[in-house]
Amino acid sequence: MRKALYGLLCVVMLCAYSPAFAEGEAKIEDGDLGFSFFLGSVINEEFFVGETDAIARFYGVGVAYHPLSFLSLEPGLFFMKTDYEYENKLTGQADKQDRLLIGGSLGLYYNANLAEGLYVYLGPRLDNARYEEDGDNGDGSKRESREQAMSISAVFGLKYLFNDHFALFADFGVGYFSKNETEKYWNNAGVLTTNSERRTDYVALSRGLLGVVFYL
């Protein structure tokens, strides 16, 4: 995640100071359309069953469309996939976990110009995500976890336009969450010993984003 962040910052610096991007005053206009690439972090890790940074981080792509200069419609897709393996050298037993997160979002924001090239945006964002985790333990037991989560968040963000074609943005949200979980566990004899379902509803900090937008 840290390497990806450094890479994103390098892209920002290169684009910001490239002669091809050097123009006059940058501003959002009616009908502007751009494509975004972002890194995300689940601020409230309880949004998913996982308790590690690998699950709380994700990547995404989206669209930023401004039918009016002060209004933006921003759909997006985000994902995360990790494979975890652990081997005990003393016993020779190995544990393996496969994790997958995929989801979509839709934001509707009011954009206000604070200064030359600097905008603040506010509005609701709807997220719908699915998380899957499959684990094979060294003792022969298995675990399967599935989660379907939805949230509606109030988002606050800042966007800075280096020029009419390139922008950097960051935001976070506070929202209402609804999460449905199912969990199954098989012992080393292959017998299903746990088959549970649970629903959780709560209000908390949602996710934070850092990304770039390339406007056409």
GUDREN-382703 format. One record per residue: residue number from 1; residue in one letter; x, y, z of N, C-alpha, C, O in turn. Coordinates in steps of 0.02 Angstrom, whole numbers. Atoms other than C-alpha are relative to their C-alpha. Layout:
! GUDREN-382703
{NUM 'A' {X Y Z} {X Y Z} {X Y Z} {X Y Z}}
...
END
This chain:
! GUDREN-382703
{1 'M' {41 -60 0} {0 0 0} {43 63 0} {29 110 -36}}
{2 'R' {-43 -58 -4} {140 121 45} {35 11 -67} {43 68 -88}}
{3 'K' {-32 -8 66} {230 86 -121} {-49 29 -51} {-30 71 -92}}
{4 'A' {50 -26 47} {69 118 -216} {-12 74 12} {-21 112 -35}}
{5 'L' {10 -70 -16} {47 283 -124} {57 42 -27} {46 95 -55}}
{6 'Y' {-58 -36 26} {224 337 -167} {-4 5 -76} {13 57 -105}}
{7 'G' {7 -1 73} {192 290 -348} {-50 51 -23} {-40 86 -73}}
{8 'L' {52 -49 17} {34 394 -352} {27 71 7} {13 113 -35}}
{9 'L' {-28 -67 -10} {126 545 -281} {50 17 -55} {54 75 -75}}
{10 'C' {-46 -12 54} {261 526 -414} {-36 19 -64} {-16 65 -100}}
{11 'V' {41 -17 58} {129 527 -550} {-27 71 5} {-27 108 -44}}
{12 'V' {26 -68 -11} {54 684 -474} {53 52 -16} {39 101 -51}}
{13 'M' {-54 -49 10} {221 775 -474} {19 5 -74} {29 60 -100}}
{14 'L' {-19 0 70} {264 723 -652} {-52 36 -43} {-34 76 -87}}
{15 'C' {53 -31 40} {95 776 -721} {-6 74 16} {-18 115 -28}}
{16 'A' {10 -69 -20} {87 936 -621} {52 46 -32} {36 104 -47}}
{17 'Y' {-53 -42 26} {253 1000 -690} {18 -15 -73} {67 12 -99}}
{18 'S' {-11 15 70} {243 928 -864} {-22 60 -43} {-75 88 -30}}
{19 'P' {20 -55 44} {241 1062 -1002} {-67 -11 -34} {-103 36 -48}}
{20 'A' {63 15 33} {94 972 -1082} {-59 19 43} {-115 29 18}}
{21 'F' {53 -16 -46} {-7 1011 -927} {2 73 23} {-42 95 61}}
{22 'A' {-8 -69 -22} {51 1190 -904} {-49 45 -37} {-40 57 -96}}
{23 'E' {51 -43 29} {-99 1302 -936} {-15 57 47} {21 68 96}}
{24 'G' {18 -56 -42} {-185 1453 -861} {-40 -22 60} {-30 -77 86}}
{25 'E' {40 14 -59} {-310 1461 -719} {-42 -63 -10} {-77 -70 -60}}
{26 'A' {36 62 4} {-385 1290 -685} {-68 7 34} {-72 36 88}}
{27 'K' {67 -3 -30} {-572 1274 -653} {-44 -54 -30} {-32 -78 -86}}
{28 'I' {49 48 23} {-716 1153 -669} {-55 37 -37} {-79 89 -15}}
{29 'E' {51 -31 41} {-841 1194 -805} {-57 -49 -14} {-50 -109 -4}}
{30 'D' {58 42 17} {-1013 1130 -858} {20 -52 -53} {52 -36 -103}}
{31 'G' {-13 53 47} {-1000 962 -946} {68 -33 5} {83 -78 -35}}
{32 'D' {-66 32 -8} {-825 917 -885} {-8 -74 17} {-51 -94 56}}
{33 'L' {1 73 -12} {-790 730 -886} {72 -23 12} {117 -6 -25}}
{34 'G' {-66 25 -16} {-644 642 -806} {-1 -72 24} {-54 -98 42}}
{35 'F' {-8 68 -25} {-579 471 -756} {47 1 60} {100 32 58}}
{36 'S' {-37 -3 -63} {-516 441 -580} {32 -68 17} {6 -121 -2}}
{37 'F' {-35 59 -26} {-394 318 -502} {17 15 72} {46 68 87}}
{38 'F' {-7 -16 -70} {-387 304 -314} {22 -59 43} {14 -117 24}}
{39 'L' {-16 47 -54} {-321 215 -160} {-50 14 56} {-66 71 69}}
{40 'G' {50 -9 -53} {-443 186 -18} {19 -37 63} {57 -85 62}}
{41 'S' {-10 32 -65} {-440 142 165} {-66 -2 37} {-100 49 43}}
{42 'V' {59 6 -42} {-582 76 270} {18 26 69} {52 -7 108}}
{43 'I' {-17 -31 -63} {-570 194 418} {-26 -41 58} {9 -51 108}}
{44 'N' {30 43 -51} {-688 86 520} {9 -72 -23} {-28 -95 -67}}
{45 'E' {-16 67 23} {-615 -90 503} {-57 -49 13} {-57 -104 -16}}
{46 'E' {56 45 -13} {-775 -167 571} {-47 -4 -60} {-93 -45 -61}}
{47 'F' {40 4 61} {-850 -132 399} {6 -69 -31} {-40 -93 -65}}
{48 'F' {-11 68 23} {-777 -302 357} {24 -43 57} {48 -17 108}}
{49 'V' {-17 45 -54} {-742 -455 461} {74 0 15} {95 -16 71}}
{50 'G' {-73 3 -9} {-554 -441 435} {25 52 49} {-6 104 59}}
{51 'E' {-29 -45 -50} {-444 -359 564} {71 21 -21} {108 48 21}}
{52 'T' {-67 -17 21} {-287 -332 460} {-1 57 -51} {-52 71 -82}}
{53 'D' {-6 -55 47} {-224 -187 354} {-13 -23 -71} {-37 16 -113}}
{54 'A' {10 25 68} {-232 -299 200} {-73 4 -21} {-87 15 -80}}
{55 'I' {71 -2 15} {-421 -301 211} {-25 72 0} {-73 89 -35}}
{56 'A' {24 -68 -7} {-438 -118 257} {24 45 -57} {7 104 -58}}
{57 'R' {-25 -39 55} {-349 -60 98} {-27 -27 -66} {-38 -87 -73}}
{58 'F' {26 22 65} {-414 -63 -81} {19 51 -53} {44 106 -38}}
{59 'Y' {-15 -42 58} {-392 12 -255} {-64 8 -40} {-109 -34 -37}}
{60 'G' {61 -10 38} {-520 85 -373} {8 46 -60} {59 81 -67}}
{61 'V' {5 -44 59} {-567 173 -534} {-70 29 -2} {-117 -1 24}}
{62 'G' {66 -32 1} {-710 292 -568} {-5 52 -55} {41 62 -95}}
{63 'V' {15 -53 48} {-787 429 -671} {-24 61 39} {-60 55 88}}
{64 'A' {23 -63 -30} {-813 612 -624} {-32 41 -56} {1 65 -101}}
{65 'Y' {37 -38 51} {-949 699 -726} {-34 59 32} {-67 53 83}}
{66 'H' {28 -62 -26} {-1001 879 -698} {-53 27 -48} {-35 64 -94}}
{67 'P' {51 -29 43} {-1169 916 -781} {-4 76 7} {-20 112 -40}}
{68 'L' {-8 -71 -15} {-1150 1086 -698} {65 8 37} {89 -39 69}}
{69 'S' {-66 -10 -30} {-990 1162 -635} {1 -14 74} {53 -35 101}}
{70 'F' {2 10 -72} {-1047 1150 -454} {-26 -69 21} {-31 -83 81}}
{71 'L' {31 65 -16} {-1121 974 -466} {40 -55 -35} {58 -49 -93}}
{72 'S' {-35 56 30} {-1033 808 -494} {-33 -66 18} {-56 -76 74}}
{73 'L' {25 69 -8} {-1094 629 -517} {59 -46 -9} {92 -45 -62}}
{74 'E' {-63 38 0} {-957 504 -475} {-10 -74 18} {-7 -92 76}}
{75 'P' {2 73 -12} {-982 315 -495} {71 -28 1} {117 0 -28}}
{76 'G' {-66 31 -4} {-837 199 -455} {-3 -73 16} {-54 -98 40}}
{77 'L' {-8 71 -17} {-777 21 -435} {64 -6 41} {113 28 28}}
{78 'F' {-59 10 -41} {-654 -39 -302} {10 -74 15} {-38 -113 14}}
{79 'F' {-15 71 -11} {-568 -203 -262} {63 -9 42} {102 37 52}}
{80 'M' {-59 21 -37} {-438 -294 -158} {3 -76 -3} {-48 -109 3}}
{81 'K' {-10 73 -1} {-365 -469 -170} {67 -15 33} {118 13 13}}
{82 'T' {-62 21 -33} {-237 -547 -54} {0 -75 11} {-53 -105 22}}
{83 'D' {-11 71 -16} {-168 -722 -31} {50 -3 57} {105 24 52}}
{84 'Y' {-42 3 -60} {-96 -762 139} {18 -72 14} {-25 -116 15}}
{85 'E' {-23 67 -17} {9 -914 181} {47 4 60} {91 47 65}}
{86 'Y' {-42 3 -60} {89 -959 347} {20 -73 12} {-23 -118 12}}
{87 'E' {-25 67 -12} {198 -1111 381} {40 -2 65} {85 38 76}}
{88 'N' {-37 12 -62} {257 -1172 551} {58 -47 -16} {47 -105 -32}}
{89 'K' {-58 40 19} {434 -1234 520} {12 -58 48} {44 -107 29}}
{90 'L' {-11 54 -49} {432 -1340 677} {-47 -59 -12} {-27 -117 -7}}
{91 'T' {49 54 9} {272 -1437 640} {-11 -17 -74} {-36 -71 -90}}
{92 'G' {11 12 72} {269 -1419 450} {-71 16 -22} {-86 9 -81}}
{93 'Q' {68 -17 18} {87 -1365 456} {-3 69 -33} {33 115 -13}}
{94 'A' {6 -63 37} {35 -1227 337} {-73 23 -2} {-118 -17 -15}}
{95 'D' {66 -31 5} {-115 -1110 343} {-2 44 -62} {47 77 -79}}
{96 'K' {8 -41 60} {-182 -1024 187} {-67 36 2} {-118 7 21}}
{97 'Q' {62 -39 3} {-310 -885 166} {-1 39 -66} {49 69 -86}}
{98 'D' {12 -39 60} {-380 -808 7} {-54 51 15} {-108 34 39}}
{99 'R' {47 -53 -16} {-467 -640 24} {-16 41 -62} {29 57 -101}}
{100 'L' {22 -39 58} {-568 -544 -105} {-52 50 22} {-101 34 55}}
{101 'L' {48 -53 -11} {-658 -378 -92} {-15 33 -67} {31 51 -103}}
{102 'I' {20 -34 61} {-757 -303 -236} {-63 39 14} {-108 15 49}}
{103 'G' {58 -41 -15} {-882 -163 -234} {-8 58 -49} {34 69 -92}}
{104 'G' {14 -58 41} {-959 -12 -316} {-27 57 42} {-53 47 97}}
{105 'S' {23 -58 -37} {-1002 164 -263} {-31 51 -48} {-18 50 -108}}
{106 'L' {30 -54 39} {-1104 313 -322} {-5 61 44} {-38 60 96}}
{107 'G' {0 -62 -39} {-1076 490 -259} {-32 57 -39} {-25 61 -100}}
{108 'L' {29 -60 29} {-1172 651 -291} {23 58 43} {4 63 102}}
{109 'Y' {-34 -50 -40} {-1074 804 -236} {-13 72 -24} {-21 85 -83}}
{110 'Y' {0 -72 13} {-1090 992 -224} {73 24 4} {107 11 53}}
{111 'N' {-69 -23 4} {-926 1074 -276} {3 76 7} {-31 112 -30}}
{112 'A' {-7 -72 -11} {-876 1248 -212} {73 19 -9} {118 -13 18}}
{113 'N' {-67 -24 12} {-724 1344 -272} {24 44 58} {-5 96 71}}
{114 'L' {-27 -38 -56} {-621 1403 -123} {53 50 -21} {57 105 6}}
{115 'A' {-54 -43 25} {-472 1476 -216} {17 -26 -70} {-13 -73 -95}}
{116 'E' {-19 20 66} {-387 1461 -384} {20 -74 -2} {72 -93 26}}
{117 'G' {-14 71 7} {-392 1275 -426} {-21 -43 59} {-18 -105 53}}
{118 'L' {17 39 -60} {-449 1223 -251} {-75 -2 10} {-109 49 13}}
{119 'Y' {72 10 -9} {-623 1149 -225} {-12 -42 62} {28 -85 80}}
{120 'V' {25 43 -52} {-716 1077 -78} {-63 -33 -27} {-103 0 -61}}
{121 'Y' {61 33 23} {-851 947 -114} {-33 -37 58} {0 -66 101}}
{122 'L' {42 29 -53} {-992 883 -4} {-58 -36 -32} {-85 -14 -83}}
{123 'G' {59 34 26} {-1130 757 -30} {-3 -72 22} {41 -96 57}}
{124 'P' {9 70 -20} {-1195 580 -9} {37 -48 -47} {45 -34 -107}}
{125 'R' {-30 53 41} {-1107 422 -69} {-28 -67 23} {-29 -83 83}}
{126 'L' {27 67 -13} {-1184 249 -80} {53 -51 -19} {80 -49 -74}}
{127 'D' {-48 54 13} {-1069 97 -66} {-34 -67 8} {-76 -77 53}}
{128 'N' {24 69 -5} {-1109 -86 -96} {60 -45 -14} {90 -41 -67}}
{129 'A' {-61 40 7} {-971 -214 -69} {-12 -72 24} {-54 -85 66}}
{130 'R' {1 70 -21} {-944 -401 -53} {71 -21 18} {119 -6 -18}}
{131 'Y' {-65 24 -24} {-803 -480 45} {-4 -76 8} {-51 -102 37}}
{132 'E' {-4 72 -5} {-752 -663 33} {67 -21 29} {119 7 12}}
{133 'E' {-62 26 -29} {-625 -759 136} {-5 -76 6} {-53 -102 35}}
{134 'D' {-4 73 -3} {-577 -942 118} {65 -20 33} {119 3 13}}
{135 'G' {-60 20 -36} {-456 -1025 238} {8 -74 4} {-39 -110 21}}
{136 'D' {-18 70 -8} {-370 -1194 236} {54 -4 54} {108 23 46}}
{137 'N' {-46 4 -56} {-286 -1235 401} {44 -62 -5} {26 -112 -36}}
{138 'G' {-48 55 4} {-137 -1347 423} {-24 -64 32} {1 -118 16}}
{139 'D' {26 61 -32} {-236 -1468 532} {-55 -33 -40} {-85 -82 -18}}
{140 'G' {51 30 43} {-356 -1503 388} {-68 32 5} {-113 16 -34}}
{141 'S' {64 -35 -6} {-498 -1391 446} {-5 57 -51} {46 79 -78}}
{142 'K' {11 -53 50} {-576 -1259 333} {-50 51 27} {-93 35 69}}
{143 'R' {45 -54 -20} {-665 -1093 355} {-19 40 -61} {22 54 -105}}
{144 'E' {26 -40 55} {-774 -993 236} {-42 57 28} {-87 46 68}}
{145 'S' {36 -59 -25} {-836 -816 268} {-23 42 -60} {14 52 -108}}
{146 'R' {28 -43 52} {-949 -708 160} {-35 60 32} {-70 52 82}}
{147 'E' {33 -60 -26} {-1006 -529 189} {-27 42 -57} {5 49 -109}}
{148 'Q' {30 -48 46} {-1122 -411 97} {-13 63 40} {-52 61 88}}
{149 'A' {5 -61 -40} {-1110 -232 157} {-23 58 -43} {-2 65 -101}}
{150 'M' {23 -61 33} {-1200 -72 108} {7 58 49} {1 49 110}}
{151 'S' {-5 -59 -42} {-1175 104 171} {-22 62 -39} {-14 64 -100}}
{152 'I' {15 -66 28} {-1238 280 140} {37 50 44} {26 53 105}}
{153 'S' {-45 -43 -38} {-1112 412 192} {-7 73 -20} {-22 88 -78}}
{154 'A' {-8 -71 14} {-1099 600 205} {75 12 -10} {114 0 36}}
{155 'V' {-70 -4 20} {-935 640 117} {23 73 0} {-12 118 -22}}
{156 'F' {-33 -65 3} {-818 788 140} {67 -10 -35} {105 -54 -16}}
{157 'G' {-62 8 36} {-674 810 18} {28 64 -28} {-6 115 -32}}
{158 'L' {-35 -55 32} {-548 926 -60} {29 -23 -67} {53 -80 -73}}
{159 'K' {-28 15 66} {-495 931 -243} {41 60 -23} {18 117 -20}}
{160 'Y' {-41 -54 26} {-352 1031 -316} {16 -13 -73} {44 -66 -90}}
{161 'L' {-14 5 71} {-339 1061 -504} {67 34 -15} {74 94 -5}}
{162 'F' {-63 -29 21} {-161 1085 -563} {-10 37 -66} {25 86 -80}}
{163 'N' {20 -31 64} {-237 1130 -732} {-68 -27 -19} {-99 -62 21}}
{164 'D' {67 22 20} {-395 1095 -832} {-6 -75 -12} {-61 -100 -23}}
{165 'H' {2 71 17} {-347 913 -860} {24 -46 56} {19 -107 49}}
{166 'F' {-28 43 -52} {-270 851 -698} {-15 27 69} {-6 86 83}}
{167 'A' {19 -21 -68} {-328 853 -517} {20 -55 50} {23 -114 33}}
{168 'L' {-13 44 -56} {-283 775 -349} {-57 9 50} {-77 66 63}}
{169 'F' {56 -7 -48} {-421 736 -223} {10 -47 59} {46 -96 56}}
{170 'A' {0 41 -61} {-445 666 -48} {-66 12 36} {-90 69 37}}
{171 'D' {63 -9 -36} {-602 635 54} {-9 -54 53} {28 -103 54}}
{172 'F' {21 50 -49} {-681 541 200} {-74 9 12} {-103 60 -6}}
{173 'G' {71 -3 -11} {-857 503 255} {-21 -29 67} {15 -67 98}}
{174 'V' {33 27 -59} {-970 467 403} {-66 -28 -23} {-105 7 -55}}
{175 'G' {59 29 29} {-1109 346 367} {-35 -53 42} {-12 -73 95}}
{176 'Y' {39 55 -29} {-1240 216 410} {17 -63 -38} {17 -64 -99}}
{177 'F' {-21 63 29} {-1189 36 379} {-51 -55 15} {-80 -58 69}}
{178 'S' {39 61 -10} {-1287 -125 356} {39 -57 -29} {56 -57 -88}}
{179 'K' {-45 54 20} {-1188 -286 349} {-32 -67 16} {-56 -79 71}}
{180 'N' {24 69 -9} {-1244 -467 325} {60 -47 -6} {96 -45 -56}}
{181 'E' {-57 46 -1} {-1118 -604 369} {-24 -72 4} {-73 -88 38}}
{182 'T' {10 72 -8} {-1117 -792 347} {69 -31 10} {118 -10 -20}}
{183 'E' {-64 32 -14} {-981 -905 415} {-11 -75 8} {-57 -98 42}}
{184 'K' {3 73 -5} {-951 -1092 396} {69 -26 19} {121 1 0}}
{185 'Y' {-63 31 -22} {-820 -1203 476} {-6 -75 -3} {-55 -104 21}}
{186 'W' {-3 73 4} {-772 -1383 439} {60 -24 40} {114 5 33}}
{187 'N' {-57 27 -38} {-664 -1484 557} {44 -43 -45} {30 -50 -104}}
{188 'N' {-48 37 41} {-519 -1592 498} {-28 -67 -24} {5 -102 -63}}
{189 'A' {33 60 26} {-640 -1736 470} {-49 17 -56} {-82 -28 -83}}
{190 'G' {44 -21 53} {-737 -1633 343} {-72 10 22} {-116 17 -20}}
{191 'V' {68 -9 -27} {-889 -1613 457} {-13 74 12} {26 108 44}}
{192 'L' {20 -69 -10} {-979 -1446 454} {-21 9 73} {-71 -20 95}}
{193 'T' {14 -9 -71} {-977 -1387 635} {-28 70 16} {-57 80 69}}
{194 'T' {26 -67 -10} {-1023 -1202 614} {-32 24 -64} {-2 20 -118}}
{195 'N' {35 -30 57} {-1151 -1122 499} {-42 57 28} {-100 48 47}}
{196 'S' {32 -56 -34} {-1195 -950 564} {-15 58 -47} {18 66 -99}}
{197 'E' {17 -61 36} {-1277 -790 499} {-9 56 51} {-33 45 107}}
{198 'R' {7 -56 -45} {-1274 -617 574} {-9 64 -40} {19 73 -94}}
{199 'R' {10 -66 31} {-1334 -442 530} {20 54 50} {3 50 109}}
{200 'T' {-23 -54 -42} {-1255 -283 597} {-17 66 -33} {-6 75 -92}}
{201 'D' {15 -68 24} {-1315 -102 580} {31 50 49} {24 43 109}}
{202 'Y' {-31 -49 -44} {-1219 47 646} {20 63 -40} {17 63 -101}}
{203 'V' {-23 -63 29} {-1157 225 613} {73 9 20} {90 1 79}}
{204 'A' {-71 -6 -15} {-970 257 600} {36 36 -57} {6 49 -109}}
{205 'L' {-41 -23 55} {-829 332 499} {3 -54 -54} {8 -113 -37}}
{206 'S' {1 49 53} {-830 248 329} {69 -8 -31} {113 -36 0}}
{207 'R' {-65 10 32} {-687 254 205} {30 66 -24} {-6 114 -37}}
{208 'G' {-35 -58 26} {-557 379 151} {32 -15 -67} {54 -72 -78}}
{209 'L' {-28 9 66} {-495 404 -26} {55 51 -14} {53 108 10}}
{210 'L' {-51 -45 27} {-340 479 -107} {10 -20 -72} {24 -78 -87}}
{211 'G' {-5 19 70} {-333 489 -295} {13 58 -46} {23 115 -25}}
{212 'V' {-11 -50 52} {-310 581 -457} {-57 -5 -51} {-88 -57 -59}}
{213 'V' {50 -2 52} {-430 634 -595} {33 28 -63} {67 80 -61}}
{214 'F' {-22 -25 65} {-386 653 -779} {-61 23 -39} {-102 -18 -60}}
{215 'Y' {57 -29 35} {-511 770 -861} {15 3 -75} {71 18 -96}}
{216 'L' {-8 -2 73} {-540 762 -1049} {0 72 -25} {5 84 -85}}
END
